């Protein structure tokens, strides 16, 4: 649903959005040189190996998706192999995420909702309860996930299948940055499937084609990763560290305990933010 506000309101919305991004950036700039935490240091080390031509799982091992390390490698390449460079990369990605939330909220509802969503995320992402000043995987997967959702929302109002392919590609990229990205992809696939079912029969064939383009884009990033590690002879290690080991790791905690941790963690986050 497009915003029906006049042009003057849209201009002010843009000014407010830029102000939110600027204020968030100003707070982050003061802490660019905060020492890396444990996870950041591990990601940066593996990223440095990548820049030296050494792939993940060859000399360093972790149960994180390798897309995360390649994003880190790109950050190091663009902003420098320093603490400041890593946190500057986070600042840029955080700003893009804020803008994407605004665009999604505006498209689904109106400009006011978009601004509210952007402001809420900007404040929440600064909280120490969610390690807001650390370049962790959760923050890095949001930009491609939200970018994919935005493209799909545009695609629903357009006959062009490229939006569905691009949206799937970005959501697939979010998954190879962190396992939890699968929830963005899964929900979106289910939502689009319902949209196909709701279409009149005379339009359903085109919608099915668009849906297949979405699924194609969705599976490409992970398929390319699997092919790459198979070619270089590291597929067994790739599969072990990404799926076998995490399964054993997670199974040590029962579902009931997991829910208790979730509720406890949510309470701490809400208490810190509000």
Residue pairs with C-beta under 8 A, 6 or more apart in sequence:
1 107
1 108
1 109
1 110
2 107
3 9
3 10
3 106
3 110
3 111
3 114
4 110
5 13
5 110
5 111
9 111
10 111
13 102
13 106
13 111
13 114
13 115
16 115
17 98
17 99
17 102
17 114
17 115
17 118
20 98
20 115
20 118
20 119
20 122
21 95
21 98
21 99
21 122
23 122
24 94
24 95
24 98
24 122
24 125
24 126
25 91
25 95
27 126
28 87
28 90
28 91
28 94
28 126
28 133
29 91
31 87
31 133
32 83
32 84
32 87
32 88
32 91
33 83
33 84
33 87
34 83
34 87
34 133
35 83
36 44
36 83
36 86
36 134
37 131
37 134
39 134
39 136
39 137
40 86
40 134
40 135
40 136
42 60
42 62
43 64
43 68
43 69
43 72
43 135
43 137
44 72
44 76
44 81
44 86
45 60
46 56
46 60
46 62
46 69
46 72
47 69
47 70
47 72
47 73
47 75
47 76
48 73
48 76
48 81
49 55
49 56
49 58
49 59
49 60
50 56
50 69
50 70
50 73
51 73
51 76
51 77
51 81
55 66
55 228
55 229
55 232
55 234
56 62
56 66
56 69
56 238
57 66
57 229
57 234
57 237
57 238
57 241
58 234
61 237
61 241
62 241
63 241
63 242
63 245
63 246
63 249
64 137
64 178
65 137
65 175
65 176
65 177
65 178
65 179
65 181
65 242
66 176
66 225
66 229
66 238
66 242
67 173
67 175
67 176
67 177
67 178
67 221
67 225
68 137
68 140
68 177
68 178
71 140
71 177
72 86
72 135
75 85
75 86
75 89
75 90
75 135
76 85
76 86
78 85
78 89
79 85
79 86
79 88
79 89
86 135
87 133
87 135
89 135
90 133
90 134
90 135
90 139
93 135
93 139
93 140
93 142
93 143
94 122
94 125
94 139
96 143
97 121
97 125
97 139
97 142
97 143
97 146
98 118
98 121
98 122
98 125
99 118
100 143
100 146
100 147
100 150
101 114
101 117
101 118
101 121
101 146
102 114
102 115
102 117
102 118
103 114
103 150
104 114
104 117
104 146
104 149
104 150
104 153
105 113
105 114
105 115
105 116
105 117
105 118
106 113
106 114
107 114
107 150
107 153
107 154
108 153
123 273
124 130
124 132
124 273
125 132
125 139
126 132
126 133
127 269
127 272
127 273
128 272
129 268
129 269
129 271
129 272
129 273
130 138
130 269
137 177
137 178
138 178
138 180
140 177
140 178
141 174
141 175
141 177
141 178
141 180
141 181
141 184
142 174
144 170
144 171
144 173
144 174
144 177
145 170
145 171
145 174
145 181
145 184
147 170
148 166
148 167
148 168
148 169
148 170
148 171
148 173
148 174
148 184
148 188
149 167
149 171
149 184
149 188
150 167
151 163
151 164
151 166
151 167
151 170
152 163
152 164
152 167
152 188
152 192
152 214
154 163
155 161
155 163
155 164
155 167
155 210
156 195
159 206
161 209
161 210
161 213
162 213
164 192
164 210
164 211
164 213
164 214
164 217
165 213
165 214
165 216
165 217
166 217
167 188
167 214
167 217
168 213
168 214
168 215
168 216
168 217
168 218
168 219
168 220
169 217
169 218
169 220
169 221
170 217
171 181
171 184
171 185
171 188
171 217
171 218
172 185
172 217
172 218
172 219
172 220
172 221
172 222
173 221
174 181
174 184
174 185
175 181
175 182
175 184
175 185
175 221
175 222
176 221
176 222
176 225
179 242
179 246
185 218
189 214
189 215
189 218
192 211
192 214
193 211
195 207
196 204
196 207
196 208
196 211
199 207
225 238
226 235
226 238
229 235
229 237
229 238
253 261
